[in-house]
Amino acid sequence: MARELWRRLVDTIAGGMRQRVTRAGVGFSLLVSIVGALAFLSGNNVLFLLLGCLLATLLVSGFLSRLSLAGLELDLQFPEHVSARRKLPALVKLKNDKSWLPSMAIHLEGMPGSVVFSRLYFPALPGGAAVQEIVDVEFERRGQHRQNSFRLRSVFPFGLTERHVQVTLRCEALVYPCLVPQPGFAPLLERLQGDISAHVRGRGNDFYRIRPYLSGESARHLDWKATAHTGELQVREFARDRDPTVEIFLDLDAGFELRAWFERAVDCAAYLSWHAAQSGARLHFRTQAFEFESPAEGDVYVILRFLALVEPRRGRNLPAPARADNIHVVLTPSAERVAQAGWHRALVVDAAALEPATSASPGSGRGATRTRR
């Protein structure tokens, strides 16, 4: 209690600034002590004069260091869309509100728990001037990011002490789930893209490709020129009139013991949704409490904003799919519930597929199964 009261008293007197003695400061203090001891023991006026100069240097150093950090204004601007565990550019602006006194040798760094970026160094900032820098920021987790704490420090002018002050910014940012591929995500995306490519083949009006004839197919779509050229029966395929729709369902019924799985499932849902939208497929995202179609109702960022704040909800049943002809992907901790709810031929991503550490190879897709009728 006494230590805490003393710390608050020091912070109040220093105006929120704190300082640390450097190695040069320790050596300088030792020199002051030796000169002071010799001056009092010998009574030499020259040593007293030297002691006065050393003490004046120490006082001037602390005064100038305090003025150098005073009157600084910090601002941080994030991009419009940010995702977790991914380096993104941000704009840092440092302004010196002092009209005539410059700030020298300023170091800027993030505090623990704040947004992470590399340290910045500003050698000189004239009075009334402002400087901007582009830095790489990285958020550790998804969700609403509201507070950022930074430390401004300086060893100006003589490097005897390092004075620092903590600055807290109330700049909010909604952090999306991680969109960087993680172990197990790439095989799922390849299977999803394969399903989209297979779904594109149909009997529309736009030519898709020429492929070998399969037993049992109708002969009215045979391409006789390609057949004569290759010596084997060839069939003309056409693109479907309706674009494929990817229906992704995230099961919210996950207990506290499955929290790690749920976070990885949210990242996987965001990863698959983002790439499905980028590929041009229509996306129908669903949970027990949310439903959205892109691009009919808006862009994919609506889904990412929902996934940034979603939390598990116990006791929610698994509903049936919206359309039987959609491409179905279900992320659930219990694969047994999928077939019972009518998700036939769905790509099921269960707990085994999203284990953080697995002995299976990266391309095995262990735990991702497809239900059958």
N, C-alpha and C positions, 0 to 999 in steps of 0.2 A: 504494500500500500504506500509506504513512504517513497519507494523508488518511482512508483507511478505518479505521485504528486510532484516529485522533483522533476520528472520528465515533462509534465504539463507546464510547470513553472518555467522551465528552460525554453520550451516551445513558445510560450506566451511572450517572454522577453525577447526572443530572437525573431518573432514575427513568423513562426512556422518554419524557419530555417534551422538546420542542424549542421554540425561540422565534425570533421574527423582529421586528426593530426597525421600528416604524411611522414614518410621517412626523413625527408628534408626538414620537416618541422621538428621532429625528434632531435635531429642533430643540431638544429638552430637553438632549441630549448636547452640542450646540454651546453652549448657554447655560452648562452646567456647566464646559465648557472655558474659556470667556471669563471667567467669574467666578473660576475657579481661577487662571488666568494673572494677572488683575488683583490677586487676593489675595496671591500670592507676589511679584509685582513691587512692590506698594505696601506690603505688610505691614499692611494695614488689618484690624483685628479684626472689624469689621462684615462685611467681605467674606468673612473666614474663617467667621464665623457663618452667613452666607448660603450659602456653599459646603457647610457641614455639613448644613444643612437640605435642600439640593438632593440631596446624596448619600443622606441618610436617606430622602427621598421615593422615590428610585430603588430602594433596597433594599426598602422596604415594598411598593412596587408589584410587584416580582418575587416576594416572599414571599406576598402575598395572591393573586396570579395562580396560583401553584402550588397553594395550598390550595383555590382555587376549582375547579380541575380534578381534584383528588385525591378518591378515594372515590366516584366516579360509576360506576354499573352500568347497562349498556345491554342491552336485549332487543328482538328483532325477531320478529314472528310473521306468517307468510305465510298466505294462504287455502289451503284444502285442494286446490284445483285451480288451477294457474297455467299460462299459455301464453306463449310467446315473443313479443316485440315487441307487447305489449298491456298497457296500463296497468291495474293491479289495485290494490285497496286492501290495505294492510298496517298492522299495529299496531306502533307504536314506543313503547317504555316506557323512560323514563330515571328512575333512582332515585338519590337522594343518601344514601349509607350513613353519612355523617358525622352524628353524633347531635345536634350543636349548631351547627355552622358551615354557613351557607348557601352555595350556589354561585350566582354572579351572571354574567349576560351570556354564556350558553353557546350556541355555534353548533354545529350537528350537520350533517355532509355526508358523502356517500358518496365512497369513494376510486375511482380508475380501475380498471376490471375488476370492480367490485362491482355489486350491484344498484343501479339508478339511481333516485333520487327527489329531490324538491326539498329545498332546505336548510331546516332548522328553526332557530328561535331561541327560547331560553327565557330571559326576562329575569331571573327569580329562581326558585331551587329551594331551599326551606327544608331544614334538616337533618332527615334521616329521612323526607322526603316523596318522592313519586313522581308523575310526570306521564305521561299517555298522549296520543298523537296519531295520527290516521289520515292516512296519506300514500299517494300513488300510486307504486307500484314498477313497474319494467319490466325484464324480462330480455332480453338481447340475442340469446341462442341457446337452442335446446333442449338437454336433457340433464340430468345430475345436478349441481345447484348446491349446493356444500358450504360455501363460505367467503365471508364478507362482511366487508369492511374499511371502517371509518368513521373520521372525524376529528372530535374534539372540540376546539374552540378558543375562546379567550376573550381579550379585551383589557382585562378588569377589572384594577385599578380606575381607572387614569388614562389608559389607551390609549397608553402609551409603548411597550409591547411586546405582540406577539400570541403567546401561548403555546399550543401544540397538542400533542395526544397521539393516537396511532393505536390504535384498538380493533379486534380481530379476533373475529368471532362465528362459531362452528361450527354454524350452523343450516342444515340440509339442506332442499332442495326439489327435487322432480322437475318439470322444466319441460317441458310438452307442446310440440309444434310450433305454429307460428303458426296461429291460427284466424281471423285477419283476412283478408278477401278481398284477393288480390294480382292484378296484371294477368294476365289469361287465366283466372282461376279462375271468375269470374262466368258467362262463356258456358258453361263446362263444367257448372256447377251447373244452369243453365237447361236444358241438353239432358238432364241426368240427371233433373231433375224432370219434364220432358216425357215421358221414357220411363216414369217411374213412373205418371204420369197415364194414358198410353196403356195400360199394363199393367193398370190398375185396371178398365178397361172389359171386360166379359165377359158371361157368361150365368149369373150367380148369381141369388140370390133378392131382393137389395136393389136397389131402383130407383136408377139412376144419373143418367140424363138422357134427353131426347127430342132427336133429331137428324134431319136429312134422310136419306131412303133412298138407299143406294148401289146401283148396278147390280150384280146378281148375288147380292144377299142374299136370305135366305128371307123369304117374305111372312108367316110366322106371328107375327112380332114387330111387325107394323105397328100403329100406334096410330091407329085410325080417327077418333076424336074430334079429335085434333090434325091429322089429314089434312084433315078436313072444315073445320076452322077456318082453316087456312093455304092450302088449295087445292093443296098438294103432299104427296107421300107422306112420312110421318114414322115413325120407328122408335123403339121403347122400348129403352133399354140398361139393363142391370143390372150391379151390382158383382160382381166375381169372388169366389168363395168363399174363395180363398187369397190372403193378402196378398202383395204383390210383395216379392221378395228381391233386394237389390242386392249383387252380388258384385264386390268391388274387389280387384284383384290388383296388388301392388307388386313389380316386378322388382328383385331385389337384385343382379343381375349387371351392375354398373357399375364401370368402371375409375377410376383416380385422376383421369384427365383429365375425367371426367364428375361430379366431386364436386359442382360447383355445381348441375348438373341434379338430382342425387340429393337434395340438400337441398330444392330446390323441389318435387321429386316427393313427398317426405315431407310437406311442408307441404300440398300439394294433396290427398294421400291423407287426411290428418287433416281438412282442410276439408270434403271430400266425405263422409267417414264421419260427421262430426259433424252435418252438415245432413241426411243421409239418415236418421240415427237420430232427429233432431228431427222429421222429417216423418212418423214412424210406420212407416216401411218396415223390413222385416227386413233385417239387414245380415250379410253373410258376407265377412269380410276375410281375405285370404290373401297369403302370400309363400312363397318356397321353404323357409322355416324356421319359419313360424308360420301358424296357422289358428284363427279364432275366429268364432263366430256370436253376434250380439246381436239380441234379448234372451234367446235360449234359454240361452246359457251365462253371461251376465252383461251388464253395461251397457257403453256405448261407451267408458268410461274405461279399460277393460282394453286396448282397441286404442290409445288415446292414450298409455298408459304404455309400450306396446311401441314405438310410433313415436318416443317421446322418446329412446330409447336405441339404435334400430336403426342398423346400419352395413352398407355394401355387402359382398357376398360374391361373389367371382369364381367362374366355372365352374359356375354353377347353371343347369340347364335349365328351360325354361318348361313347367309341367305343363298338362294339359287342364283345362277348367272343371269345377266340381263338378256343376252341373246345366245342362242345355241351355236350360231355360225361365227362368233367372235373367236379370236385367239386368246385363250385364257391362261393367266398366270396367277397363282394363288400363293401368297406367303403366309404360312401358318405354322405354329409349333406342333400341331397335331394333324398329321396327314390322314388319319382315319376319318375325320369329320368332312373331308372334301368330297369323297364319293357319296356319302350319305346326303349331302346337300345338293347333289346333282351336277357337280363340276366334272363331267365326263370329258376325257381327253385333255384335261388341264395340265399345265406344267406346274407341279407342286414343289415349292421351295420350303422345306421343313427345317427343323433345328439342326439336323446333321449337315445340311448343305451350307449353313452359315456359321459353322464352328470357326472360331478365330484361328485355331491351330489344328491342322489335319494332316494325317500321314498320306492321304491320297495325293496323286499328282495334280498339278494345277488344271489340267484339261479333263480330269475325270468327271467333274460335276457330281461328286458324291453327295447324296441326299436329295438331289433334284430328280423327281420321278414324274411320270406321266400316268394319270389315272386312265383306266380303260372301262369300257362298258361291260 
